[in-house]
Amino acid sequence: MLGQVGAWLLWLLLAVAITEHTHQYLVDRLRWHVVLHLPRPLQTLTAVLLGSTALTTVAALPAAADSTTAMDAEPSPDDPSSVGEGRPTPDALDAPPAPASRLPHGETLGTLPALTISVRSAAPPTLRQDPGANVARSAPGGTCRVVVADTLWDLAAKHLGDPKRWQEIYALNRGHKQANGYALTDPDEIHVGWTLALPARETTPAPALPDPTAPTPGSPDIAAPGTTDTAPTAPPALPASAIPAPDNKTTSTPRPPTPAPATPSVPADGAESASGSPPDQPGDEAGVALPTQGWISLGLAAAIAAVAALLRLHRRRHARLIFPAPVSPGPQSTLTPPSLTHVETIGSRDLSTAVGDHRRAKPAVPAPVGVDLEGNEVSLFHLPGPGLALAGADAIPAARAVLAAVLTTGVSDSATARPVVVTTADLLARLLPPGAPLMGLDPDGIAYDGDQLIVLADTAAAITHAEEEMIGRRRLLDTFDTATIADLNARADHAETQPPYVLLIESARRHAARLQAVANHRAALDLHPVILGPHSGLTTLEVTAEGTATSDTPCPLARLSALSADHLAAVLAMLTAVQARPEPGTDIDDPPAETPPAAAPTEATEPTPAQADDTAALVRLRVLGPVTVTTDTGPVTTGMRKGSYTVLAVLAAHPTGRTLDQLATDLHPDVDPTAAIKRVRTDITSARRVLRTATGHDEPMFIVFDPATSRYLLDPQTVAVDLWQLLTAIRQADNTAEDDAERLAALRRATDLYVGDFAEGHDLSWVTDYATSYRHQILTVYARIAEILETDSPDGAIAALERAVDLDPINEELYQRIMRIHGRRQRPDAVRRTLRRLEKHLVELGGAEPSQATRRVAERQLAPAASAIRGSR
């Protein structure tokens, strides 16, 4: 009888213990507050019984253990509502952990964890490890612990003051393994007890401008502060490509309701803000950090590099061929503004020289305004929605980058394919430096197809212009029974191409309805509104000081490019210089300038070692064409590093040598200087070792060091360089030749040495400057050969000039010389054929045409033939 009473008492205590544990769970999960305590002796006995029961249950039901999660019975001292920090058992690591769940607003409760007691030995509090310690080490804004009912939206609102920054928390913690063995892979699912890193908190939020199209306070369209909408809406979603597929073993949690979004802000004074990116956001690996301020994507850098390449081509087009030409290994002066030289260097790597047409390939993405989370370029013309509104700390720099991206699109195409931008004088004044002229790219109004940048008086005039464009395009579609402008441009029976049309204006409440009417036709009519300031009908991107972009609606842009006012002014100046317009040009019969601009070196003339083309040396270095090295036994094809070839090319162009710092700047402009110097040292050491092995000589250095100047230079006694031999031959023709025969022989030796552009295949910008200089010198050589041959062998002179045209098919003086010889030989058809050939190549320069001077030369050669025809009649 006593045993039965004891057994019943034990079962009663077990029931009370289970009730207490259930009460404690409900307090933790549902925050119900009911006071229920047992006497302390009974609590101890209950713990023993409950532990024995749990162990018996696990032993009897091993299959059930596979679906349970180990939890610590002791609450965390840091957070009374959090689950304990005990180490999960091996079985628990294989089971899906319990996600944090929400109950407000009718949302369902997630799966409850099974009841399990883990026994652990006591340890001093100071020895306990934080499961998120590894995450905390890389947390710029500290860390936070996940408690019951938390979401990324809540954590961003609580710790960062802005719930829309939940994407930054997700990006910062994505893939980091937590203490329970799992990692954040789905922004909809976080687990209780996780320690998450926080991004840096913004200390000085930008002043906010009211949304002119937003509902006013007190209207039924906006909730009062402190209230919650009855119908929950989701926070801004990441692009589908950036969110990994959910794990089938876990249960996702619904997102919390979205409160009324805060009004984005735009700095009223257009002040600049530092550009950066939080961890795991698209950063400098997806773009270029500008030397002074700002960041641009690689796509925009490539577009700017394409403009710089076109500018170089235009200079080659007008270069004069004067003999004797300045004989110097120095490069031509660069036309790119110094502030954009670094951008051109990086961007040119995404461009390749097209075979046979001497043009630069255009960037793959039109109007590249930023990148997505994966670092892929995003085009303004491919964004979803009716238009784009820019707000936030970097809205002004982002608007500058948008303008530059649109205007640099299609610089190598015909003028009709290039986008048109309409903006206002007030906004352009905010984007450009103080005192900059507020005008388009064609201030004189002489371009073939008008202006690509149209500047109007105010916002009302700009919207009126857009409405007129909208009506005109809609009529065209109706006339040709076509649905979209893209379909219309693809038709062969419609000659007038409609370019993309971008409306860049500031937000204004008064014109909001008119603007929305234009924006609604964006997809069909290729009209793209970009508004500075919030607008309720468009996708509004809040661009933070770090360059990241957040939005209340899905948008692929994760980071926008940002330009300073000076950078934008430099881009517009380059675009103005390459506008296709009628040009006066220079007649071959006009007296030349004293110093041809195309031949003016940027550095002091360096003395070049005199080397004949038959100079005996252990190593023969060829830098005209692909860089190659040969010895008496043949070409050196193995062992040489690519960087070693580049070092040899630099030293060939600088006979007096270069310091390590100069070599590092030339070869690795976008690498840390210390690391770049180490790479240059390795390249020099590798070149010496390979050349010693190839020649069988251990003593020569080949690349010697001059302690007096701290420069490395090629040893002219052991290395013969084709560039030096070419310059030596040109000097002989100019200075020591006694007659035309000897002069002609020296010039032909120079042409035989020139087998290609300098360091062909290397994409560094300094290589282009040197290649342009040496190409101009060899063109001058061919022109001089034609002058010598013209009297006795006019066809030989034409052949020499035709060879020069193959090397540079856009130099107008070459065509003038050819037409003049054909005209003297009474060959009008050949004159016309030569002019048409020039026209064909110039069309590829953005729709350029032969200059007025070149057309006059053609007319003079055709006039005698026309007179002869009239006389024969």
Helices and strands as residue ranges (DSSP letters): H 2-30, H 40-60, H 62-65, H 90-94, G 104-106, G 125-127, H 133-137, E 143-145, H 152-159, G 163-165, H 166-173, E 195-197, G 240-242, G 284-286, E 287-289, E 295-297, H 298-318, G 338-340, H 341-347, G 348-350, E 368-371, E 377-379, G 380-382, E 388-391, H 395-407, G 415-417, E 420-424, H 425-431, E 453-456, H 459-479, H 485-490, E 501-506, G 509-511, H 512-519, H 522-525, E 527-532, E 539-543, E 549-551, E 559-560, H 565-577, G 597-599, E 619-622, E 628-631, E 634-635, H 642-653, H 660-667, H 673-695, E 703-706, E 711-714, E 719-721, H 722-731, I 732-736, H 740-753, H 765-789, H 794-807, H 812-824, H 828-843, H 852-872
